[in-house]
Amino acid sequence: MLNYPIKFTPILKEKIWGGKKLKEIFNKEASGDQIGESWEISGVKGDVSVVEKGPLKGKSLSQLQQEYKGDFVGNKIYEQFGDEFPLLIKFIDAKTELSVQLHPDDEIARQRHDSFGKTEMWYILQADEGAEINVGFKESISKEKYLDYLNAGKITDLLNFEKVEKGESFFIRTGKVHAIGAGVLLAEIQQTSDITYRIYDWDRVDDQGNSRELHTELALDAIDFERKDDFRLTYNQEPNTSNQVARCEYFTTNYLPVSGDLKKDYSQLDSFVIYMCVSGKVTVQVGDYPESLTAGQTLLIPAATREVSLSGEKAELLEVYIS
């Protein structure tokens, strides 16, 4: 039985910069105190999601895609990606700053890593007072200036920092330097890729005194050195409506606040749909199968599903698909 709302078991990742919010706010079942990421839906090799419950319990995301093909992901998507799931869905908790980093585009990633590039977006779920993110440079710079500041340990003098609040959203194009700042909890929607070029890590070391690897040379021809104000996303917040937040060739993300009962018709959409609950609680029903979704949980609606019923009060969802 494919036609039901599918929940996957989260894959939790300890990180040097991780914290406790995924446990304390979203009730993720983790033993450590440095949980930086919850991979909600992943087809990354070595970290493939497994169905948590229901008729398909125990099957992996890869098995579902291989078995059900276009009925699972959409016909055009299956033609393009085959058995590789195209998106990676995460929640991220930064107790301290992530490294300053960037991601290569499709061409560079394919040539060097046999991988997709990594275009991504962030939706801010919670931010401590004064919390910031880095997105891009303050101004357009030359490669030579970048290297001078990097080698002098002053790269942060060139970076553009933005204070963030709950509900704000940002689009991170390939090549754009970026870093999630301390005190930020967010949802991340991205291409399926785990390729990151780390250029600065705040001079920190692990408990053995080791620094993390930097990718200075790899990053040089992948960085966008131009200042571009193309990262802050604005969107409407009309209740019971799919309000577009981001749309690109890799994914569409809508903000969907649910109040009362709502029916969604996906008969014209040739794609799976992912719901990330970012606030409140909602019941998601397909046919006779209901599934509850609370803040910090995610589920997938297979592409063959035509209609979904939603019921909740002051629930907020991110609705993700490929169009």
N, C-alpha and C positions, 0 to 999 in steps of 0.2 A: 504493500500500500504506500504509494508516494504522496497522495493528495491530502497532506495534513501539515500544520505548522511545525517545522523541525527545529528542535533545540539541540545544540552541540555542547559538549562538556568544555568549559573554558580551559585554555592552556596558559597557565600562569608562569610568568618569567621574573625571576629575581634579577635585579639590576643594582649596580653600585649607587645609582641615584634614586632608587625606588623607595616607597613609603608604605603606609598602612591604610590609605584611604580606600583602596579597592576592597580591603577586608571590612573596614569600619563603616563605610558609606554604602557599599554595594554588596556586602556580605559574601564576598568571594571566599571560598574555603582554602585558606593558605596558612601554612605554619610559620613562614618567615615574616620578618618585619621590613623587608626591602623588596616588596612586590611592585615592580615597575610597570608591567604590562599584563593585560589579560587578552590573549588572542582568542577572539570570540568565534570567528570563522576563518579557517586557514587551510590552504592547500599546499603550503610550503613543505618541501621534502624534509622529513624528519619531524615535522610539527603539523601533521594533518589532523584536522578535527574529526571527532567521533560522535555519532548521534547519542544523545544522553538518555532519551526515553521514547516511548511510543513504538509502533510496529517495526520501525527500522533501527531500533536500539542496537548499538554495538557496531553498526556499519560505519565506515569512514566516508568522509566527503568524496574522496577519490573513487571509492567503490560505487557510490550513488551516481557520480557523473559517468563512470564507465558503463554502468548498467542501464541507466535511464536516459542518458545523452540529452537530446534537445528537450525532452519532457522535464528534465531537471533544471537545466540552465537556460534554455531557449535555443531554437534551431540555429539562428545566425551566430549566436555566441559559441555553440558547439562546433560549427563549421570553422570559426576563427581560432578557437583555443583548444579544440579536441578535449582531451581528458585533464587539462590543466585549468583549475578554477581561477578566474581572472582577478578576483579581489581578495584583499586581506583586511579583516575588520578587527579593530582593537579598542580597548580602553587603556589609557596611560595615566599613571600617577607619578609626577615628578616631585619628590621631596626636596631634591636639590637639582641644579641645572643639568640638563642633558648636554652632551658635547655639541659644539658648533660643527655643523655637518651639512652635507648636500647629497643629492642622489643623481646618478647619471640618467640620461635620457635612454629611450629604447635602443637607439643605434649603438651607443657606447656600451650599454649593458649587454646587448646581444654579442657584440664583438669580443668583449673582455670576459664576460661571465656566463654566457649562454643563458641569459636571464631577461626578464622584462625590465624596463626602467621603473621609476617610482614617482609618479605624480600622486599627490595626496591632499587631503583636506582635514582640518581640525574643527571640532565644535567644542567650545569651552563648557564643561559641566560644572565646575566649581573653581574658584581662584581665591587664594588667600589675599588679604589686603596688600596692595602694592605689587602683586605678582605681574611678571612681564614675560613676553616671548621675544625672541629675535627672529625677524624676517627680513632678509636682504641687507644691503649696505645703506648707509646714510646718504651716500651720493655715488654716482658712477665713478669707478676707479680703474686704473690700469693694472695689468698683471704685475708690473714691476713694483708699483706702490703696495699692492697686496702682499707681495713677497717680502718687501722691506719691513712692513708692520708685523707680518707673521714671524719672521726671523728675530725681530726685536721683542717678541712677546707682547705686542701691543695691538693685536688683531681686533680686540673688542672695541678699540677706539673708532674703528671703521663701521661697526655694526649698528643697524637700526633696531631699536627696542620699542615695543608697544605694550602698554599696560592693557590687561585683559580682564573681562568680567564674564559671568555666566551668560550663556546665550550667544556670545560673539563667535564668529566663524571665519576661518582663514584658509586660503587656497595656496598650496605650496607647489610651485612648478619645479620640474627637474632643473637642476643647476643653481637653484636659489639657496644660498646659505641660510640656515635656520637653527634655532634651538628652543626647546620648551624650557621655560624658566621654572625656578623653585616655587612650589606652592600651587602648581597648575594641575588640574584633573581634566582630561579631555577624551573625546571620542575621535578616533582616526579612521578614515576610509581611504584606502590606497590600492594601487596596483599590487598584484601579487609579486613581491620582490623583497628580499632582505638585504639588498645591496646599499650600503651606506659608506660614504667617504667622510671620515672624521678628520677635521682640520685643526681643532683646538679643544682641549679637555680640561681647561681651568687648572692645569698643573696638579691635578689630583692623582693619588695613587691608591691601590687596593691595600688590603690588610697585610699583604706581603711586601708592600713598598714598591710595587710595580706600576708603572704608567700603562695606560691602554694604548694600543697601536694607533698611530696617526697615518693618514693616507695622503700626504702632501703632494707627492708626484702624480698619483692617480687623479687627484682632484683638479689639477691645474687646467686641463683642457675640458673639464666638465662644468666649471664654475661660470655662472652668468655674472659678469662684473658690472653690469648696468643697474642703476637705480630704477626700479619700476614699481609704481604704486598699483599693483595688480593682485594684491593678496587679501585685502579685507573684503569680505562678502556681506552684502545686505540682503534682507529678505522680509517678506510679509509674515504676519502671524495670525492669519485668519483661522478661526476654529473650524475643525472638521474639513480642512482643505489641505491639499498637498502644495505647500508654499515652497517654490524652488529656491534652494540655497546655492547649489553648485551644479553646473552641467558641463561636461567635457566629453571627449571621445571615450574616456575610460569608465566613467560612472556619472550617474545623476543622483543627487541627494536632495531630498525635500524635508522641510520641517512640517510635521503633521501633528497638531494638537487635537486630542480627542476629548470631546465632552458629550456624553450621552452615547447614543447608538449611531454607528456609521457603517455603510456598506461601500466597499471598494471594488470597482469593476476593472479587472486586469485582462479582459478578453482581447484587447488590442495590443497588449504588451508582450513582446517575444523575449522575455527575460524572467529570471528569478527575481524575487523581491526580498530584501532584508529589512527587518524592523529592529532598530536599536532603541530601547526604552531609556530615555534620558531623565525622566521624572514621572512620578506617579505610578499607577498600575492600570493595565488594560487587559481585557480578555480578547484573544484573537481566535476566531472560529472559522474553520473551513469544513463545510458540510456538517456532519454531526460531531466533529472533533474540536473541542475548545482547548485552548492553551493560555494560561495566565502569563503575563509578562510584566515584571516589575523593574524599577530603575536599576540600571546596570546589567540587564539581561538582553539577549539578542536571539532572534530566530529567523529562519529562512522559509519563504513560501516558494515551492517549486513552480517552474514556469508553466506547467500544465494547468495550474489552478486558475480558475476564471474569476471567482468571487470570494472575497474575504469580508467577514463581519467583525467589526471592532466595537467594543463597549468599555467605557471608562469615564472617570471624572477627573478633569484637569491632568490628564496624562499627556506626555509629550514624547513623540516618536521621531526618529530620523528614518525616513523611508528611502532605501537605496536600491537602485537597479541600473541596468545598462540599456541605453536607448539609442 
